[in-house]
Each structure stands twice: as C-alpha cells, then as structure tokens.
C-alpha cells in the first residue's frame, strides 16, 4: 500500500522551450506535510526563478538533489507519500509535457540531508544563467557568498572580490546595486581587465554574450519550432472601443488609483468569455491530435526591464470578475519582474495574449507558443474617424489580431470569434 502512495517529484517542464532547470532552494524538508499548491522549491529557468508547486497532498519522504544542480526536465528530485493511492509510475509534474527528447537521468552523488539557504529574490537578475554561490577563501563549505549573475559578472570585470562587497539582498546576497560602478581611486589601472575598461568607457554597447542569453535562445527555439511545425493562419479586425473607454472612465471616477480598472483587464475578460464558445482556439495540439483545454488560462506576454519576455497565465480567467482580473494582472506584472512566478502560472497557459501597449505599433501578429493553438495580438489604442449611426466622429479603436493553428480550426472560426469579441466590447457593463 505504501508503495502505491509513493510518488516521484520531477524537474517540471515549464513550457515547450524548457529542457533543463537548476534547483536553487528547497522550501520543504523530509517528513514535512504539504498540501496541493504549496511551494516545494525554487527552480531557475530561462524565465527566471520559478516557485515549483506541489501537485499532491502528502508527506515529503526524500530530497534527492542538492541546490545549485542543473538537471534535465523529468529528473527525479524528491519523493512524496501521497494521501491518496495513485499509480506508482505517475510522477508529480506539470500538466504541460516537455516535447524535447531528454537525456538519461544521472543520480546525484549524495542525498541532501540539510537544505542549504539560497536567496530567492533576484530582482536585478539580467541574465538567466545558473545561480551559483562563490565560495570565500578560508571559509568552510557551509559559509558562502551569494551573488546574482549580473552582480558577479560586473564585480569580475571591475576586478573586485565578492568577499569585499556587502550584499543588500536576502541572506546578504550581493545584488547589482551593491557593486560599485567604478573602481576605487587607489586601484591601479592594471588591476582592471581590458574588458572592464572597455565596458566602463562604452557602457551603452552590449556585448555579444549579453545579446545571446539563454532566455533569448529559449524564445528562439520555441518560436522557430512553432513557425516550422504549425500551419498558422492570420486574421485582424479593427474594434471600436469608444464605448468601452467611456465606461471605464466613468467606473474609475470614484475609485482610488490602485483600484482603477484598465483596458487590458476589460479585454482579457471579454476574450475569456468568448473562448467558452470557441474551444478550437483554447487547448493543445500534441501527438497529432487536438485536446481542448478544461480551463481558460490566458497567458499574458510581459516584457522584462532587463530584456526578454515571460508569459505567465491568469488561471480560470473566465471565472474572475473584472476587478479580480485587474488585480491578477498587476500581481503577475510585479512578480514577473522580481522573478517570483509560480510553476502553475508558467506551465498551464491555454492561449496567449500579446499586447503592444502604447509603444507606437497599430498591430502585432503573434507566433503561436506550442503546444497551444492560438495567440491574440492587441495593438495600441488610437484615435481615428469612425462611422456611428451614419455620422463620422472621432473614436478610439484597436486592431486585434488572431494567429491560429490551421490543423485545428479554419479562418471562418477565427473570424466569428473576432466579430463576437467586438460585439461583446460594445457592452462593457455586461462584463
């Protein structure tokens, strides 16, 4: 009976672009009780530091991997004794299967008995390289200096020792803001590498290494596969949002700034409600067949200040009120830029919405993120002449685009979806 309750916890596949991940920190210990949804560990991926959630309730029996070890997706990292009897061959993993062929798992050399403490808030992380602490000389193996990759890199280029820098991050971790921007006056030029000197004289010129981070590689790999393997079709529709904007303005008059509703929340709510009637746009294409998703989890493209993007999902978007959707958007944006997303948010998106915001482009035509089958693009809101009741007036419009998988749906389906979305947005009070 006990064997049937024992489940392997594996390195999760947090999207089709993930092949491996680095365990940064355990959040649990052997013998500890957890419930479904509790955070088990912090995993470093090309998307940043992700809180890995438990998909079972039970008791942790073993931690098999030490922090700082990079492992392929599917590697067993711990075991849990589930409260319910399950198939012993079922692992605790995310619902999005990894589509890459995985190398064989190599067991760790020793089992972790005492979880090591590693900082998890890398707000200045500008590259998704593995986070590995730098040992101090003359210290025991349990005493380390922790630094984010960008802080470590800058300190190295400036010829500075991490042991001489006081960190302001969690557990004294050295962050980018802690590293001096230039060497001290008494430091001779010979102590600074030529690379550092070049960087100080031309700080605005990124190196080729900076331009080819693993996040960019991950995005490139996923999008290349998408364009090669998914037969896209594209549609666009100009939607009049004059009434929607006027309604939002009225709603926000009596609200505090932090409680005000923004147009993106209204659009996501309308999209989620229309997707209920168009399941061909909300699901996954795997193994030559389409599976409609049981939930509507809209993944949102969020640009990171240091470059790159992440696409965390608002789970069960169709079941949220407009205020709840607005709160979820703000929360996701904040945690995305501080590297504290949850594995369910990263792995369970069923359709993606990409918004260009107010950056000057009238439309954006997206590339489908596999194994999803559609992506919606939201252009900038702009003023333009519109015809209303036979008269020309100045209105506010947005070009909404749809890229969908022709293996699953046809253009007529996509066109109907866009027109129903446009009709819905003429009655924002119904949302």
C-alpha positions in Angstrom: 0.0 0.0 0.0 2.8 2.4 0.9 4.5 1.8 -2.5 1.3 2.8 -4.3 1.3 6.1 -2.3 4.9 7.0 -3.1 5.3 9.5 -6.0 8.3 10.8 -7.7 8.7 14.6 -7.8 10.5 15.6 -11.0 12.1 18.6 -12.5 9.0 20.2 -14.1 8.6 21.1 -17.8 7.6 24.7 -17.5 6.7 25.1 -21.2 7.8 23.7 -24.5 11.0 25.8 -24.5 12.4 24.2 -21.3 14.9 21.4 -21.5 16.5 21.7 -18.0 16.4 23.7 -14.8 18.5 24.5 -11.8 17.3 23.8 -8.3 18.0 27.0 -6.3 16.4 26.2 -3.0 14.3 23.7 -1.2 11.3 25.1 0.6 10.5 21.9 2.4 12.2 19.2 4.5 11.9 15.4 4.7 9.0 14.5 6.9 7.2 17.8 6.3 3.5 17.8 5.4 2.4 19.6 2.2 -0.9 20.3 0.5 -1.6 20.6 -3.2 -0.4 24.1 -4.3 2.3 24.5 -1.6 5.7 25.7 -2.8 8.3 22.9 -2.8 11.3 24.5 -4.3 12.6 27.4 -6.3 13.7 26.5 -9.8 15.9 28.6 -12.1 14.9 28.5 -15.7 15.3 30.8 -18.7 12.2 32.6 -17.4 13.8 33.4 -14.1 13.3 31.9 -10.6 10.0 29.9 -10.5 8.2 28.7 -7.4 7.6 25.0 -8.0 4.3 23.9 -6.6 3.2 20.5 -5.3 0.6 18.7 -7.3 -0.2 16.3 -4.4 -1.0 16.5 -0.7 1.1 14.2 1.4 4.4 13.9 3.3 7.8 14.6 1.8 9.9 11.4 2.2 13.2 12.2 0.4 15.1 15.1 -1.1 17.4 13.6 -3.7 19.1 16.7 -5.2 21.1 19.4 -3.6 20.6 23.1 -4.6 22.7 24.5 -7.5 22.4 21.3 -9.5 21.2 21.6 -13.1 19.1 18.7 -14.3 17.1 17.8 -17.4 13.3 18.0 -17.3 11.9 14.8 -15.9 14.7 14.0 -13.5 13.5 12.8 -10.1 14.5 15.3 -7.4 12.4 14.2 -4.5 9.6 11.8 -3.4 6.3 12.4 -1.6 4.0 9.9 0.1 0.6 10.9 -1.3 -2.5 11.0 0.9 -4.4 9.1 -1.9 -3.5 5.9 -3.7 -2.1 6.6 -7.2 -0.3 4.8 -10.0 3.3 4.3 -8.8 4.5 5.2 -12.3 2.9 8.6 -12.2 5.3 11.5 -11.3 4.5 14.8 -9.7 4.9 17.1 -12.7 3.3 20.0 -14.5 0.5 19.4 -16.9 2.4 20.7 -19.9 4.5 17.9 -21.3 8.0 18.6 -22.4 8.4 18.0 -26.2 12.1 17.5 -26.3 13.9 14.2 -26.1 15.5 14.1 -22.7 19.0 12.8 -21.9 19.1 10.0 -19.3 18.9 11.0 -15.7 22.1 10.8 -13.7 21.5 10.3 -10.0 23.2 12.9 -7.7 26.3 11.8 -5.8 24.8 12.3 -2.4 21.5 13.0 -0.9 20.6 16.3 0.6 20.1 16.0 4.4 20.0 19.7 5.4 18.6 22.1 2.8 21.0 24.9 2.2 19.8 28.5 2.3 20.0 30.3 -1.0 18.4 33.7 -1.7 15.4 33.6 -3.9 14.7 37.3 -4.7 17.0 38.3 -7.6 15.2 41.5 -8.6 18.3 42.7 -10.5 18.8 39.4 -12.4 19.5 40.4 -16.0 20.7 37.0 -17.3 19.1 33.6 -16.6 22.4 31.9 -16.1 22.7 29.4 -13.3 22.9 31.0 -9.9 25.9 29.5 -8.2 27.4 31.0 -5.0 31.1 32.0 -4.9 33.0 30.4 -2.0 35.0 32.7 0.2 38.6 31.8 0.8 39.5 30.3 4.2 35.8 29.6 4.9 34.1 26.3 5.5 31.9 24.8 2.7 28.8 25.9 4.6 29.8 29.6 4.6 29.3 31.2 1.1 28.9 34.5 -0.6 25.8 34.6 -2.7 25.5 36.9 -5.7 23.3 37.2 -8.7 24.9 36.5 -12.1 25.0 40.1 -13.2 26.5 41.3 -9.9 29.1 38.6 -10.1 29.9 39.5 -13.7 30.3 43.2 -13.0 32.5 42.6 -10.0 34.7 40.3 -12.0 35.0 42.9 -14.8 35.9 45.6 -12.3 38.5 43.4 -10.6 36.6 43.4 -7.3 36.4 40.5 -4.8 32.9 39.5 -3.8 34.2 39.0 -0.3 34.8 42.7 0.0 31.3 43.7 -1.1 28.4 43.9 1.4 25.2 42.5 -0.1 21.8 44.0 0.5 19.7 41.1 -0.8 18.1 38.2 1.1 20.6 36.4 3.4 23.2 39.1 2.4 23.1 38.2 -1.3 25.0 40.6 -3.5 22.8 42.4 -6.0 23.7 44.6 -8.9 23.0 47.7 -6.9 25.7 46.6 -4.3 28.5 46.5 -6.9 30.4 49.8 -7.3 30.0 51.4 -10.8 33.8 52.1 -11.0 37.0 51.0 -9.2 38.3 52.9 -6.2 40.8 55.8 -6.8 43.7 53.9 -5.2 43.2 50.9 -7.5 45.7 50.9 -10.3 44.5 50.6 -13.9 46.5 47.4 -14.2 44.1 45.8 -11.7 41.2 46.3 -14.1 40.9 44.0 -17.0 40.8 45.3 -20.5 37.2 44.1 -20.8 36.2 46.1 -17.8 37.9 49.2 -19.1 36.1 48.8 -22.4 32.8 48.3 -20.6 33.3 51.4 -18.4 34.1 53.6 -21.4 31.3 52.2 -23.6 28.6 51.1 -21.1 25.8 51.5 -23.7 27.3 48.9 -26.1 26.1 45.4 -25.1 28.5 42.5 -25.6 27.6 39.7 -28.0 27.3 37.5 -24.9 24.7 39.8 -23.4 22.7 39.6 -26.7 22.6 35.8 -26.7 21.3 35.0 -23.3 19.7 31.7 -22.6 16.3 33.4 -22.4 16.7 34.6 -26.0 17.8 31.1 -27.0 14.8 29.6 -25.4 12.5 32.1 -27.1 14.2 31.5 -30.4 14.0 27.7 -30.2 10.3 27.7 -29.3 9.3 30.2 -32.0 11.4 28.6 -34.7 9.8 25.2 -34.0 6.4 27.0 -34.0 6.9 28.5 -37.4 8.3 25.3 -38.8 5.7 22.9 -37.5 2.5 24.9 -37.0 0.5 26.0 -40.1 -0.6 29.4 -39.0 -3.4 31.5 -40.4 -3.8 35.1 -39.6 -6.8 37.4 -39.2 -7.2 41.0 -38.0 -10.2 43.2 -37.0 -10.4 46.9 -36.1 -12.6 47.1 -33.0 -14.3 50.3 -31.9 -13.5 50.7 -28.1 -15.0 54.2 -27.7 -17.9 52.9 -25.5 -15.5 50.7 -23.5 -13.1 53.6 -22.8 -16.0 55.9 -21.8 -17.4 53.2 -19.5 -14.0 52.6 -17.8 -13.6 56.4 -17.3 -17.0 56.5 -15.5 -16.1 53.5 -13.4 -12.8 54.9 -12.3 -14.1 58.3 -11.2 -15.0 57.0 -7.7 -12.0 54.7 -7.3 -8.6 55.2 -5.8 -5.7 55.0 -8.2 -4.7 51.5 -7.1 -8.2 50.2 -7.6 -8.8 51.6 -11.0 -9.7 49.4 -13.9 -7.5 49.4 -17.0 -8.4 48.5 -20.6 -6.2 45.3 -20.7 -8.3 43.8 -17.9 -11.5 44.5 -19.8 -10.1 43.0 -22.9 -9.0 39.8 -21.2 -12.4 39.4 -19.5 -14.1 39.7 -22.9 -11.7 37.3 -24.6 -12.1 34.7 -21.8 -15.9 34.8 -22.0 -15.9 34.4 -25.8 -13.4 31.5 -25.6 -16.1 29.4 -23.9 -17.9 29.3 -27.2 -14.7 28.7 -29.3 -12.9 25.7 -27.7 -11.0 25.2 -31.0 -8.8 28.2 -30.0 -8.2 27.1 -26.4 -6.2 23.9 -26.0 -3.2 21.9 -27.0 -2.0 20.1 -30.1 0.1 17.1 -29.2 0.9 13.7 -30.8 -1.0 14.7 -34.0 -4.3 15.4 -32.2 -6.0 18.4 -30.6 -7.2 18.3 -27.0 -9.5 21.2 -25.8 -8.4 22.6 -22.5 -10.7 22.1 -19.5 -9.9 25.6 -18.2 -9.4 29.0 -19.8 -6.0 30.1 -18.6 -4.9 33.2 -20.6 -1.1 33.6 -20.7 0.0 37.3 -20.9 3.2 38.4 -22.5 5.1 40.6 -20.1 8.3 42.4 -21.1 11.1 42.4 -18.6 13.1 45.5 -18.0 16.4 43.7 -18.5 15.2 42.3 -21.8 13.2 39.2 -22.8 9.7 38.2 -22.1 7.7 35.8 -19.8 4.1 34.6 -20.4 2.5 33.7 -17.1 -1.2 32.8 -17.1 -4.2 34.0 -15.2 -5.8 30.8 -14.2 -9.5 30.4 -14.8 -9.8 33.8 -16.4 -13.4 33.3 -17.4 -14.5 32.8 -13.8 -13.0 36.0 -12.5 -14.7 39.3 -12.0 -13.3 42.4 -13.8 -11.7 43.6 -10.5 -10.2 40.2 -9.9 -8.7 40.1 -13.4 -7.3 43.6 -12.9 -5.7 42.5 -9.6 -4.3 39.4 -11.2 -2.7 41.4 -14.0 -1.0 43.8 -11.5 0.2 40.9 -9.4 1.6 39.0 -12.3 3.5 42.0 -13.7 5.1 42.7 -10.3 6.1 39.1 -9.6 7.3 38.6 -13.2 9.8 41.5 -12.8 11.0 40.2 -9.5 11.4 36.6 -10.6 8.8 35.1 -8.3 6.3 33.3 -10.6 4.6 30.0 -9.7 5.0 26.9 -11.8 1.3 26.6 -12.5 1.3 30.1 -13.9 4.2 29.4 -16.2 3.1 26.0 -17.4 -0.7 26.0 -17.6 -1.5 28.7 -20.1 -4.1 27.5 -22.7 -3.9 30.5 -25.0 -1.6 33.6 -25.2 -2.5 37.3 -25.5 0.3 39.6 -26.6 -0.2 43.3 -26.1 1.9 46.0 -27.7 0.6 48.6 -25.3 1.3 52.3 -26.1 4.6 51.8 -27.9 3.5 53.0 -31.2 2.5 50.0 -33.2 -1.0 49.7 -34.6 -1.0 45.9 -34.6 1.0 42.9 -33.5 0.8 39.5 -35.2 2.0 36.8 -32.8 3.6 33.4 -33.2 1.8 30.5 -31.5 3.5 29.2 -28.4 3.4 25.3 -28.7 1.6 23.2 -27.8 -1.1 26.0 -27.7 -3.1 26.5 -30.9 -3.8 30.3 -30.9 -2.4 33.7 -29.9 -4.2 37.0 -29.8 -2.4 40.3 -30.5 -3.6 43.6 -29.1 -2.3 46.8 -30.9 -2.2 50.2 -29.4 -5.4 52.2 -28.7 -5.6 55.1 -31.2 -7.9 57.8 -32.3 -9.4 57.6 -35.7 -12.6 58.7 -37.6 -15.3 56.1 -37.1 -18.8 55.9 -38.6 -21.6 55.8 -36.0 -25.3 55.9 -36.9 -24.5 57.3 -40.3 -22.3 60.1 -39.0 -18.5 60.4 -38.9 -17.0 61.0 -35.4 -13.6 60.7 -33.7 -13.4 57.4 -31.9 -10.9 55.1 -30.2 -10.1 51.9 -32.0 -7.7 48.9 -31.6 -6.6 46.4 -34.1 -7.0 42.9 -32.7 -5.2 40.0 -34.5 -5.5 36.3 -34.3 -3.0 33.7 -35.3 -4.4 30.2 -35.1 -3.4 26.6 -35.9 -4.9 25.5 -39.2 -4.7 21.9 -38.1 -7.4 22.7 -35.5 -9.6 25.5 -36.9 -10.3 27.4 -40.1 -10.4 31.1 -40.9 -14.2 31.3 -40.6 -14.0 30.1 -37.0 -11.4 32.7 -36.1 -13.4 35.5 -37.9 -16.5 34.6 -36.0 -14.6 34.8 -32.7 -13.2 38.2 -33.5 -16.6 39.6 -34.5 -18.2 38.2 -31.4 -15.4 39.8 -29.3 -16.1 43.1 -31.0 -19.8 42.9 -30.2 -19.1 42.0 -26.6 -16.9 45.0 -26.2 -19.8 47.3 -27.2 -21.4 46.3 -23.9 -18.6 46.6 -21.3 -21.2 46.8 -18.5 -22.0 43.1 -19.1 -18.5 42.1 -18.1 
